Amino acid sequence: MKLHAKAMVGLLKAMRKCPTIQVTQPYTSTYSGSYRTFTQQNTLYQNWIHHAPGSHLAANPCTTYHRTGRAVDLYEVTPAERAAMLSVRVDTVQFHDLLPQDPPHFCLGARG
């Protein structure tokens, strides 16, 4: 997993509160649940906009927080895991989950 330092601290704090939290895929995967290169994100985005079989919602590679390491996708988010993610603060920022169309997606310090 690869994240911005503050996002990693936030994720680790959440994992201490709820040890069942899991990130979907390692950052080397096209489907990385943490940091994504432009190429990784563009592949997901192109699959999404062209309705490729098995594709999932993906943001434009120029606007996603995954490219800055400030977004993380979790595996099968339980209510306890969601509560843990939303409860942690790092300095003055916290995780948000305001994308109802993408429930496992959390952004640090960004709304959306």
N, C-alpha and C positions, 0 to 999 in steps of 0.2 A: 504494500500500500504506500502511496506517495501523496502527501498533503502539504499545504502551507503550514508553517510551524504552529500558528495559532489554531488552525483547524485541527491539527493533530493533537494538540493539548486538549482542545474541547472534546474531541472524540474519545481520547483516553479517559478524561474525567467522566464522560457518559458511560463508558465501559466499566469503570469502577462501580458506578451506581447500578448498572444492569449488565452483568457479564455475558449475557446471551447475544449482545449486539454483534452483528457480522456485516462486513462490507461485501458487496455482491461479487466482485471479481478483482484480481490483482491488477496493478497499473500496467502490466505488460500485455494484458488482454485488450482486444478491441473494445470489449464491453466493460472496461475498467470502471469500478465504482468510486474511484477517487480521481487523482489527476489524470487528465487526458491530453495527449498531444493534439495539434491541429489535425493531423491525419486521422487519428482515432475518432475524434469528435466529428470530423467531416464525413467519415464513413458511416457513422451512426445517423447523422443528419440526412445524408443522401438516401440511405435506406428508408428512413422515415418519410421523407417527402415524395419518394417514388413508390411507396407502399410495398416495399420488398417483404416477402413472406417472413414472418417472425420478427419484424422490426418493431421497435418501441419508440415512444415519444423521445425526441432528441432536439436540443436547441442548435441554432446556427453556431458554427465553431467560433465566430467572431463575438458572440455575446454570452457564451456559457461560463459559469463560475468553475466548471471542471478544469478549464484551461489555466486557471490561476491556482488550482489546488484548494479552493475554498468551498467546494461542493463534494458531497459524499452521498452515495446511494447504498442503502442498507438492504439486507436480505430479509424478506418476510417480517416487516416491522410490527411488533406487538404493541399494545397500548403502553406497557411498561417501558419498552425501548424508546417509543416516541416521547414519553414523559421525561425520560432520562436525557435524551438529546436536547429537548427544549428547555431543560432546567439549568444546564451548565452555562457559565459565563467565562469568557477569557478576556481579561482586561475589561473593556466596556462593550464587548460584542457577544452575541449569542447566536445559536443556530435557529433558523426559521424553516418552516415546512409549508409555505403558503402556495404550493402548487398542487391543488387537489387532483389534477389529472396525472400527477406523478408522485404518489404517496411515499415511496421510499427515498425521495430526494430531499436533502437538507443542505442549506447554504449558510455559511458563517458570515454574519454581519450584513446579509443582503436579504431583501424581501422579494423573493421570486426567482 
